[in-house]
Amino acid sequence: MTHLPSSCDLVIIGGGVTGAGLFHETTRLGLIVVLAEQHDFAWGTSSRSSKLIHGGLRYLREGHLRLTRDAVKERERLLREAPGLVTPIAFLMPIYKGHGPGRWTLEAGLSIYDLMAQKRQHKHLSAEELVAKVPFIDRRALTGGYQFWDAQVDDARLVLRLIAEGRAAGGMALNYTKALSVDRDEAGNVRGVTLQDAETGRTHAIAAPAVVNATGCWAEALHPQHDGKRHLRPLRGSHLIFPSQALPIQSAISCMHPEDGRAVFIIPWEGVVLVGTTDLDHEGGIDAEPRITDAEAQYLLTAVRTLFPSLGLALNQCIASLSGLRPVISSGDHKAPSEESREHDIWVDKGLVTIAGGKLTTYRRVALDALKAAQPFLPPIERPAAESPGFVTVEPLPPGPGMHPETWQRLCGRYGSGAFSIAADAKPEDLQVIPGTHTLWAELAHAAAHESVRHLSDLLLRRVRIGLLLPDGGKAHLTRIEALCRPVLGWDRRRWRRETRDYLQQWQRAHGFPWQIQPRGLLERIREWLQAQWDRLVDRLPFLAGHTIKVERVQGP
Ligand SMILES: Cc1cc2nc3c(=O)[nH]c(=O)nc-3n(C[C@H](O)[C@H](O)[C@H](O)COP(=O)(O)OP(=O)(O)OC[C@H]3O[C@@H](n4cnc5c(N)ncnc54)[C@H](O)[C@@H]3O)c2cc1C
């Protein structure tokens, strides 16, 4: 915060995909822009999605033609501009007699979908053809199905790439910086924002004629809606994450849940399989990380067990869970969660522009709409057209020695021009993938050095995603990760141990399973206290490092 200017053209509050998308657009227009995120970049919903860049067939069925058309166009743009970050994915949609939409309904929907993308890419499959693709699918009453194409993304990396390019264009983006208030003059016009460093508590007022509130589910904390009609309705969506050995599918599958007919996705992603999602009112507060409930896990398990009865899947095979809150705008007419529109809304109040709702896929359209609303308060600019290129292109270089072209494309997609320094700075052994993932060891060191990592959870859950891809949040690899990253992070051993402890506890709370959590007993608390004392001693007497302290319950007298 010491580097913050005292004034700028625009402050963006919120470092999810919406805020990052606007940061990316406005910095490239030459505006002086500051973005503030209260936790880590993409900490909110934008790292907890189903990771699809899609038009959303469901929205088509519900008549949201504009949303579907915009999303399909954005999907095509992202596939063109960010290969390696946004990649095509084939979907299969089985048709069962007497359950879910039939062949002609799907044919009509998929034809419109293709028409919007201006390419024909769906095809009907007979029951035999579908079974050849997914041999363990339930064949009873299966009449055939469809194959169609959408795209998928690493959602947090999308946010980080937008932030990185916005910074390269001169913008300033701060994580762990909360906007405490939007400040106004006597006439009510916005004159800036008061920011607070989440760790030191220090505050800083920054003057700006325009503020965009892109805080997703938190939007009404900074911009309350007084008309009482349209409010944010945080809807929780959860996923189970299975290892691909347990659920060996090559294509994503969209099926209808046997209990309520909602669409459920089973999606291969980064070497694991996501099963999701639920759609429920989130009763808990929105400040704590959301987590899956027992009932949601059972609901998702029922969907996969019904579709693949022969696999005998069980919850104890899951690697992790993932829950997020959808920032959905509701007019309060008691609709079922899944019937609420996913369209975004923009509220303007004398220099404060609030964006609420929307999808990951349409982040750029949403950003451009917000820019249009903020334009009257900004210095003169020429707004880019939605059709103009969204990313700064990275020229594909010949891959480095031993690097597969696909790996190189993956790096360029995720890190933009940062891919060059990953390849140049890495030792050859760090250009290997972390077993069980598609992530290179070198990505960790690069992120630690260049991507504003403040905590271990930032590194393992958002810069790379191994916290979601490996058992126990990647605990087994922490020693090698420490050797790679601790020196660049400038953390001493004590800080590393504290970060490890916090990360594993946080992982257990947000990505573990409720039924596995044991209440912390007295012994556990004594153990934690003793461990903390021991850590302190090791810091003073380094020759003790390498020894451990062990606390055991002794049975008997
Ligand atoms: C389960 C689930 C699955 C989804 N799947 C898909 C999908 O497959 N495809 C798709 O297109 N969309 C999907 N979505 C929707 C999509 O993820 C969201 O629409 C999108 O991520 C919202 O981004 P956002 O930036 O508006 O909000 P967020 O990502 O939540 O960002 C808001 C940020 O603001 C910060 N903030 C809040 N208050 C303050 C403050 N006072 N000061 C500073 N910072 C603050 C928060 O910490 C947060 O990081 C899904 C959503 C969910 C929940």
The ligand as an ORCA input file, in Angstrom:
! r2SCAN-3c Opt
* xyz 0 1
  C     -20.575    -23.855     -8.084
  C     -20.459    -22.843     -9.173
  C     -20.178    -23.255    -10.468
  C     -20.059    -22.311    -11.491
  N     -19.699    -22.758    -12.722
  C     -19.559    -21.887    -13.725
  C     -19.113    -22.338    -14.988
  O     -18.796    -23.504    -15.174
  N     -19.011    -21.422    -15.985
  C     -19.333    -20.114    -15.789
  O     -19.255    -19.368    -16.761
  N     -19.720    -19.644    -14.585
  C     -19.819    -20.501    -13.544
  N     -20.186    -20.055    -12.307
  C     -20.415    -18.612    -12.097
  C     -19.085    -17.867    -11.948
  O     -18.148    -18.623    -11.231
  C     -19.326    -16.529    -11.261
  O     -20.339    -15.845    -11.916
  C     -18.084    -15.658    -11.260
  O     -16.951    -16.348    -10.809
  C     -18.333    -14.424    -10.393
  O     -17.171    -13.651    -10.396
  P     -17.117    -12.287     -9.585
  O     -15.803    -11.679     -9.884
  O     -18.317    -11.478     -9.882
  O     -17.229    -12.722     -8.066
  P     -16.101    -13.340     -7.123
  O     -15.228    -14.278     -7.852
  O     -16.771    -13.860     -5.910
  O     -15.204    -12.088     -6.763
  C     -15.613    -11.095     -5.854
  C     -14.413    -10.768     -4.985
  O     -14.676     -9.576     -4.260
  C     -13.955     -9.664     -3.054
  N     -14.491     -8.679     -2.101
  C     -15.675     -8.699     -1.467
  N     -15.804     -7.608     -0.682
  C     -14.669     -6.892     -0.809
  C     -14.204     -5.656     -0.246
  N     -14.946     -4.956      0.613
  N     -12.970     -5.214     -0.592
  C     -12.196     -5.909     -1.470
  N     -12.602     -7.085     -2.025
  C     -13.826     -7.563     -1.718
  C     -14.172    -11.101     -2.629
  O     -13.189    -11.525     -1.702
  C     -14.110    -11.833     -3.953
  O     -12.832    -12.393     -4.211
  C     -20.279    -20.952    -11.237
  C     -20.564    -20.527     -9.937
  C     -20.624    -21.467     -8.903
  C     -20.888    -21.021     -7.510
*
